[in-house]
């Protein structure tokens, strides 16, 4: 493995760890709200919806400013819109899976809702956050693992293969 590829891989692992820690904090906030609302006799689907909104706000903030280091001005509106699309679809998936687990498989409400949230988080949210919401470079059919996090996010000189792809050459 080349040095740039190794740096890119290390940067990707760092993003993955930080993104999952961000999701853990957001899930903790969501768990507390869902549990409190269910204990207060709110319907579990309302609790799941409120928890998803709180979790989305916490998660977006942490991922944007820490996990994916997207401090560039002017991009927050675009990222926010993309995050909203992913979160809305995630909410639908979370509600459907929560319903299937709680009403279909008769799991208790809190574990069913939290279990659904974890499944959707790993299978849906992380890939879309990484590749769509907080993407770090334009993709021209290739991987960006050869670029360092610094290069990908801040317009540093491109490696030869990236320069060729940007210019439309093979």
TIDREN-294918 format. One record per atom (N, C-alpha, C): residue in three letters; residue number from 1; y, x, z. Coordinates in pm, whole numbers. Layout:
% TIDREN-294918
   residuo   num       c2       c1       c3
       ALA   NUM        Y        X        Z
...
END
This chain:
% TIDREN-294918
   residuo   num       c2       c1       c3
       UNK     1     -117       85        0
       UNK     1        0        0        0
       UNK     1      124       90        0
       UNK     2      218       56      -85
       UNK     2      340      136      -94
       UNK     2      428      111       28
       UNK     3      519      202       51
       UNK     3      610      188      166
       UNK     3      694       61      157
       UNK     4      752       29       40
       UNK     4      829      -96       32
       UNK     4      743     -219       56
       UNK     5      619     -217        5
       UNK     5      530     -331       28
       UNK     5      495     -343      175
       UNK     6      474     -230      241
       UNK     6      443     -231      385
       UNK     6      562     -286      464
       UNK     7      685     -242      430
       UNK     7      804     -294      498
       UNK     7      819     -444      476
       UNK     8      790     -487      352
       UNK     8      797     -630      323
       UNK     8      696     -711      402
       UNK     9      575     -656      415
       UNK     9      470     -724      491
       UNK     9      508     -732      639
       UNK    10      560     -623      693
       UNK    10      603     -622      834
       UNK    10      716     -723      855
       UNK    11      810     -729      760
       UNK    11      920     -826      771
       UNK    11      866     -968      767
       UNK    12      767     -993      680
       UNK    12      708    -1127      669
       UNK    12      636    -1165      798
       UNK    13      563    -1073      856
       UNK    13      494    -1101      983
       UNK    13      597    -1132     1091
       UNK    14      707    -1056     1093
       UNK    14      814    -1083     1190
       UNK    14      872    -1222     1173
       UNK    15      898    -1261     1048
       UNK    15      950    -1396     1023
       UNK    15      852    -1503     1069
       UNK    16      722    -1480     1040
       UNK    16      620    -1577     1079
       UNK    16      616    -1592     1232
       UNK    17      617    -1481     1305
       UNK    17      613    -1486     1451
       UNK    17      737    -1555     1506
       UNK    18      856    -1516     1456
       UNK    18      980    -1579     1505
       UNK    18      984    -1728     1471
       UNK    19      939    -1764     1351
       UNK    19      938    -1905     1311
       UNK    19      846    -1986     1401
       UNK    20      731    -1929     1435
       UNK    20      639    -2002     1522
       UNK    20      689    -2009     1665
       UNK    21      758    -1907     1711
       UNK    21      821    -1915     1844
       UNK    21      931    -2021     1843
       UNK    22     1008    -2029     1735
       UNK    22     1110    -2133     1723
       UNK    22     1047    -2271     1727
       UNK    23      938    -2286     1655
       UNK    23      867    -2414     1654
       UNK    23      810    -2447     1791
       UNK    24      766    -2345     1864
       UNK    24      712    -2367     1998
       UNK    24      821    -2419     2092
       UNK    25      939    -2359     2086
       UNK    25     1050    -2406     2169
       UNK    25     1087    -2549     2130
       UNK    26     1096    -2575     1999
       UNK    26     1129    -2710     1952
       UNK    26     1021    -2810     1994
       UNK    27      895    -2769     1984
       UNK    27      785    -2856     2025
       UNK    27      788    -2883     2175
       UNK    28      828    -2783     2252
       UNK    28      842    -2804     2396
       UNK    28      946    -2909     2427
       UNK    29     1061    -2900     2360
       UNK    29     1166    -3001     2379
       UNK    29     1115    -3138     2335
       UNK    30     1046    -3140     2220
       UNK    30      988    -3266     2170
       UNK    30      886    -3322     2269
       UNK    31      799    -3237     2319
       UNK    31      696    -3280     2414
       UNK    31      759    -3342     2538
       UNK    32      863    -3279     2592
       UNK    32      929    -3333     2711
       UNK    32      990    -3471     2683
       UNK    33     1055    -3485     2568
       UNK    33     1116    -3613     2536
       UNK    33     1010    -3721     2510
       UNK    34      907    -3688     2433
       UNK    34      801    -3785     2404
       UNK    34      734    -3829     2534
       UNK    35      701    -3733     2618
       UNK    35      635    -3766     2746
       UNK    35      725    -3854     2831
       UNK    36      852    -3818     2842
       UNK    36      944    -3898     2922
       UNK    36      959    -4040     2869
       UNK    37      969    -4054     2738
       UNK    37      985    -4188     2681
       UNK    37      858    -4272     2696
       UNK    38      742    -4210     2675
       UNK    38      616    -4284     2693
       UNK    38      600    -4325     2839
       UNK    39      632    -4235     2931
       UNK    39      623    -4270     3074
       UNK    39      723    -4378     3112
       UNK    40      833    -4387     3036
       UNK    40      932    -4493     3059
       UNK    40      895    -4620     2984
       UNK    41      772    -4625     2930
       UNK    41      715    -4741     2862
       UNK    41      776    -4770     2724
       UNK    42      832    -4667     2661
       UNK    42      875    -4684     2521
       UNK    42      749    -4679     2434
       UNK    43      751    -4749     2322
       UNK    43      637    -4745     2230
       UNK    43      620    -4601     2181
       UNK    44      496    -4557     2168
       UNK    44      471    -4417     2134
       UNK    44      528    -4378     1997
       UNK    45      537    -4473     1903
       UNK    45      595    -4438     1773
       UNK    45      745    -4416     1782
       UNK    46      815    -4493     1866
       UNK    46      957    -4468     1890
       UNK    46      974    -4333     1959
       UNK    47      889    -4307     2055
       UNK    47      894    -4178     2125
       UNK    47      870    -4063     2028
       UNK    48      774    -4080     1937
       UNK    48      744    -3976     1838
       UNK    48      863    -3955     1745
       UNK    49      929    -4062     1704
       UNK    49     1046    -4050     1617
       UNK    49     1161    -3979     1685
       UNK    50     1190    -4017     1810
       UNK    50     1297    -3952     1884
       UNK    50     1264    -3805     1909
       UNK    51     1140    -3778     1941
       UNK    51     1099    -3640     1962
       UNK    51     1112    -3557     1835
       UNK    52     1079    -3616     1721
       UNK    52     1091    -3545     1594
       UNK    52     1236    -3510     1562
       UNK    53     1327    -3601     1592
       UNK    53     1470    -3573     1566
       UNK    53     1517    -3459     1655
       UNK    54     1487    -3464     1784
       UNK    54     1526    -3356     1874
       UNK    54     1461    -3224     1831
       UNK    55     1334    -3228     1800
       UNK    55     1265    -3107     1757
       UNK    55     1325    -3049     1630
       UNK    56     1366    -3134     1537
       UNK    56     1425    -3087     1412
       UNK    56     1557    -3015     1436
       UNK    57     1641    -3068     1523
       UNK    57     1770    -3006     1553
       UNK    57     1749    -2869     1617
       UNK    58     1662    -2863     1716
       UNK    58     1634    -2736     1784
       UNK    58     1571    -2637     1686
       UNK    59     1475    -2683     1608
       UNK    59     1403    -2596     1516
       UNK    59     1494    -2541     1407
       UNK    60     1577    -2625     1346
       UNK    60     1668    -2579     1241
       UNK    60     1761    -2471     1296
       UNK    61     1817    -2496     1411
       UNK    61     1911    -2400     1468
       UNK    61     1846    -2266     1494
       UNK    62     1730    -2267     1558
       UNK    62     1662    -2141     1589
       UNK    62     1614    -2070     1463
       UNK    63     1559    -2143     1370
       UNK    63     1508    -2078     1248
       UNK    63     1622    -2022     1164
       UNK    64     1728    -2096     1151
       UNK    64     1838    -2049     1068
       UNK    64     1902    -1924     1125
       UNK    65     1926    -1922     1253
       UNK    65     2002    -1812     1312
       UNK    65     1916    -1700     1368
       UNK    66     1788    -1722     1383
       UNK    66     1703    -1618     1443
       UNK    66     1581    -1587     1357
       UNK    67     1500    -1685     1329
       UNK    67     1373    -1658     1261
       UNK    67     1393    -1605     1119
       UNK    68     1481    -1669     1043
       UNK    68     1501    -1629      905
       UNK    68     1636    -1561      883
       UNK    69     1714    -1543      990
       UNK    69     1840    -1467      987
       UNK    69     1927    -1507      869
       UNK    70     1962    -1633      862
       UNK    70     2040    -1685      750
       UNK    70     2184    -1709      793
       UNK    71     2255    -1604      825
       UNK    71     2392    -1617      874
       UNK    71     2495    -1624      762
       UNK    72     2452    -1620      636
       UNK    72     2545    -1622      524
       UNK    72     2625    -1752      524
       UNK    73     2757    -1738      513
       UNK    73     2841    -1857      510
       UNK    73     2821    -1931      379
       UNK    74     2834    -2061      384
       UNK    74     2825    -2141      263
       UNK    74     2685    -2191      232
       UNK    75     2584    -2137      295
       UNK    75     2448    -2181      265
       UNK    75     2399    -2287      361
       UNK    76     2466    -2306      473
       UNK    76     2416    -2397      575
       UNK    76     2405    -2540      523
       UNK    77     2496    -2582      438
       UNK    77     2490    -2719      387
       UNK    77     2368    -2740      297
       UNK    78     2341    -2642      212
       UNK    78     2224    -2652      125
       UNK    78     2095    -2645      206
       UNK    79     2092    -2553      301
       UNK    79     1973    -2542      386
       UNK    79     1956    -2667      470
       UNK    80     2066    -2720      520
       UNK    80     2059    -2842      598
       UNK    80     2004    -2959      519
       UNK    81     2047    -2971      394
       UNK    81     1995    -3079      309
       UNK    81     1846    -3060      281
       UNK    82     1806    -2938      249
       UNK    82     1664    -2913      225
       UNK    82     1583    -2936      352
       UNK    83     1638    -2894      467
       UNK    83     1569    -2915      594
       UNK    83     1555    -3065      620
       UNK    84     1658    -3142      589
       UNK    84     1652    -3287      608
       UNK    84     1541    -3350      524
       UNK    85     1527    -3306      400
       UNK    85     1421    -3358      313
       UNK    85     1284    -3325      371
       UNK    86     1266    -3198      412
       UNK    86     1138    -3157      470
       UNK    86     1113    -3231      601
       UNK    87     1216    -3246      683
       UNK    87     1200    -3314      812
       UNK    87     1169    -3462      795
       UNK    88     1232    -3527      697
       UNK    88     1204    -3669      672
       UNK    88     1059    -3687      629
       UNK    89     1012    -3602      540
       UNK    89      872    -3613      498
       UNK    89      779    -3577      613
       UNK    90      820    -3480      694
       UNK    90      742    -3441      811
       UNK    90      734    -3556      912
       UNK    91      844    -3627      930
       UNK    91      845    -3741     1020
       UNK    91      745    -3846      973
       UNK    92      746    -3876      843
       UNK    92      650    -3973      790
       UNK    92      506    -3928      811
       UNK    93      479    -3802      785
       UNK    93      344    -3748      806
       UNK    93      306    -3751      954
       UNK    94      402    -3715     1041
       UNK    94      376    -3717     1185
       UNK    94      345    -3858     1234
       UNK    95      423    -3955     1188
       UNK    95      399    -4093     1232
       UNK    95      265    -4144     1182
       UNK    96      232    -4114     1056
       UNK    96      104    -4158     1001
       UNK    96      -14    -4095     1074
       UNK    97       -5    -3964     1099
       UNK    97     -114    -3897     1168
       UNK    97     -121    -3940     1315
       UNK    98       -5    -3960     1379
       UNK    98       -4    -4011     1517
       UNK    98      -73    -4147     1524
       UNK    99      -40    -4234     1430
       UNK    99     -102    -4367     1426
       UNK    99     -253    -4355     1408
       UNK   100     -295    -4267     1317
       UNK   100     -439    -4250     1292
       UNK   100     -510    -4197     1417
       UNK   101     -447    -4105     1487
       UNK   101     -511    -4047     1605
       UNK   101     -511    -4143     1724
       UNK   102     -399    -4212     1746
       UNK   102     -387    -4299     1864
       UNK   102     -454    -4435     1840
       UNK   103     -417    -4504     1732
       UNK   103     -475    -4636     1707
       UNK   103     -610    -4629     1637
       UNK   104     -628    -4527     1556
       UNK   104     -754    -4514     1483
       UNK   104     -865    -4451     1566
       UNK   105     -837    -4336     1625
       UNK   105     -938    -4264     1703
       UNK   105     -927    -4292     1853
       UNK   106     -829    -4370     1893
       UNK   106     -809    -4413     2033
       UNK   106     -786    -4295     2129
       UNK   107     -715    -4193     2080
       UNK   107     -674    -4085     2170
       UNK   107     -558    -4134     2256
       UNK   108     -538    -4077     2373
       UNK   108     -418    -4113     2451
       UNK   108     -292    -4081     2370
       UNK   109     -185    -4155     2395
       UNK   109      -64    -4146     2313
       UNK   109       -3    -4006     2312
       UNK   110       20    -3946     2427
       UNK   110       89    -3816     2431
       UNK   110        8    -3707     2361
       UNK   111     -120    -3687     2394
       UNK   111     -196    -3585     2320
       UNK   111     -209    -3615     2171
       UNK   112     -219    -3742     2135
       UNK   112     -229    -3778     1994
       UNK   112     -104    -3743     1917
       UNK   113       12    -3774     1974
       UNK   113      140    -3744     1908
       UNK   113      162    -3593     1900
       UNK   114      136    -3522     2009
       UNK   114      156    -3376     2010
       UNK   114       56    -3309     1916
       UNK   115      -69    -3355     1914
       UNK   115     -168    -3300     1821
       UNK   115     -126    -3318     1677
       UNK   116      -76    -3436     1644
       UNK   116      -27    -3462     1508
       UNK   116       88    -3367     1474
       UNK   117      178    -3348     1569
       UNK   117      292    -3259     1548
       UNK   117      249    -3116     1520
       UNK   118      148    -3069     1590
       UNK   118      100    -2932     1569
       UNK   118       36    -2916     1431
       UNK   119      -46    -3012     1392
       UNK   119     -112    -3006     1262
       UNK   119       -8    -3006     1150
       UNK   120       86    -3097     1155
       UNK   120      189    -3107     1051
       UNK   120      277    -2981     1053
       UNK   121      303    -2928     1170
       UNK   121      386    -2808     1181
       UNK   121      328    -2689     1108
       UNK   122      198    -2663     1127
       UNK   122      136    -2548     1063
       UNK   122      107    -2573      914
       UNK   123       62    -2692      881
       UNK   123       17    -2720      745
       UNK   123      131    -2758      650
       UNK   124      239    -2813      703
       UNK   124      346    -2863      618
       UNK   124      479    -2792      643
       UNK   125      525    -2793      768
       UNK   125      660    -2746      798
       UNK   125      680    -2596      772
       UNK   126      592    -2510      826
       UNK   126      616    -2367      808
       UNK   126      619    -2327      661
       UNK   127      520    -2366      581
       UNK   127      526    -2324      440
       UNK   127      653    -2372      368
       UNK   128      695    -2495      395
       UNK   128      815    -2545      328
       UNK   128      943    -2482      384
       UNK   129      948    -2456      513
       UNK   129     1065    -2388      568
       UNK   129     1078    -2248      510
       UNK   130      967    -2178      502
       UNK   130      967    -2039      455
       UNK   130     1000    -2030      306
       UNK   131      940    -2116      227
       UNK   131      950    -2102       82
       UNK   131     1058    -2189       17
       UNK   132     1104    -2292       87
       UNK   132     1199    -2385       27
       UNK   132     1332    -2390      102
       UNK   133     1328    -2413      232
       UNK   133     1451    -2431      308
       UNK   133     1523    -2298      329
       UNK   134     1455    -2199      382
       UNK   134     1517    -2072      418
       UNK   134     1468    -1957      330
       UNK   135     1447    -1983      202
       UNK   135     1396    -1876      116
       UNK   135     1496    -1762      113
       UNK   136     1445    -1641      100
       UNK   136     1530    -1523      112
       UNK   136     1567    -1460      -21
       UNK   137     1502    -1498     -129
       UNK   137     1535    -1439     -259
       UNK   137     1488    -1532     -368
       UNK   138     1547    -1520     -482
       UNK   138     1500    -1598     -596
       UNK   138     1365    -1543     -639
       UNK   139     1280    -1633     -675
       UNK   139     1148    -1592     -721
       UNK   139     1140    -1607     -871
       UNK   140     1093    -1505     -937
       UNK   140     1075    -1507    -1082
       UNK   140      929    -1484    -1113
       UNK   141      842    -1560    -1049
       UNK   141      701    -1549    -1076
       UNK   141      631    -1440     -997
       UNK   142      702    -1369     -910
       UNK   142      639    -1260     -836
       UNK   142      659    -1276     -688
       UNK   143      599    -1189     -615
       UNK   143      609    -1190     -470
       UNK   143      731    -1110     -427
       UNK   144      786    -1143     -313
       UNK   144      896    -1065     -262
       UNK   144      851     -973     -149
       UNK   145      721     -956     -130
       UNK   145      674     -873      -21
       UNK   145      715     -728      -37
       UNK   146      748     -683     -157
       UNK   146      792     -547     -178
       UNK   146      936     -524     -135
       UNK   147     1008     -629     -106
       UNK   147     1147     -617      -64
       UNK   147     1155     -623       87
       UNK   148     1244     -548      144
       UNK   148     1262     -555      288
       UNK   148     1342     -680      321
       UNK   149     1339     -721      445
       UNK   149     1415     -837      487
       UNK   149     1563     -814      460
       UNK   150     1610     -693      483
       UNK   150     1750     -661      459
       UNK   150     1785     -677      311
       UNK   151     1700     -623      225
       UNK   151     1727     -633       83
       UNK   151     1723     -777       34
       UNK   152     1624     -852       79
       UNK   152     1605     -988       30
       UNK   152     1721    -1078       71
       UNK   153     1775    -1060      190
       UNK   153     1874    -1153      241
       UNK   153     2017    -1112      218
       UNK   154     2045     -989      179
       UNK   154     2183     -946      177
       UNK   154     2226     -878       48
       UNK   155     2152     -900      -59
       UNK   155     2197     -852     -189
       UNK   155     2194     -702     -209
       UNK   156     2109     -631     -137
       UNK   156     2096     -488     -155
       UNK   156     2037     -460     -293
       UNK   157     2043     -337     -338
       UNK   157     1987     -306     -471
       UNK   157     1843     -352     -483
       UNK   158     1811     -405     -599
       UNK   158     1677     -454     -624
       UNK   158     1585     -339     -662
       UNK   159     1458     -356     -630
       UNK   159     1360     -260     -676
       UNK   159     1342     -279     -826
       UNK   160     1291     -178     -898
       UNK   160     1282     -187    -1044
       UNK   160     1214     -314    -1095
       UNK   161     1103     -356    -1032
       UNK   161     1035     -475    -1083
       UNK   161     1118     -600    -1060
       UNK   162     1197     -605     -950
       UNK   162     1282     -720     -924
       UNK   162     1400     -722    -1021
       UNK   163     1455     -604    -1053
       UNK   163     1566     -595    -1147
       UNK   163     1518     -643    -1286
       UNK   164     1399     -600    -1324
       UNK   164     1344     -640    -1454
       UNK   164     1322     -792    -1459
       UNK   165     1270     -849    -1351
       UNK   165     1248     -993    -1347
       UNK   165     1379    -1068    -1355
       UNK   166     1482    -1017    -1287
       UNK   166     1612    -1083    -1288
       UNK   166     1673    -1079    -1429
       UNK   167     1648     -972    -1502
       UNK   167     1702     -958    -1636
       UNK   167     1613    -1026    -1741
       UNK   168     1502    -1086    -1700
       UNK   168     1415    -1157    -1790
       UNK   168     1316    -1068    -1861
       UNK   169     1300     -945    -1815
       UNK   169     1202     -853    -1876
       UNK   169     1074     -857    -1795
       UNK   170      959     -829    -1860
       UNK   170      830     -828    -1786
       UNK   170      820     -712    -1690
END
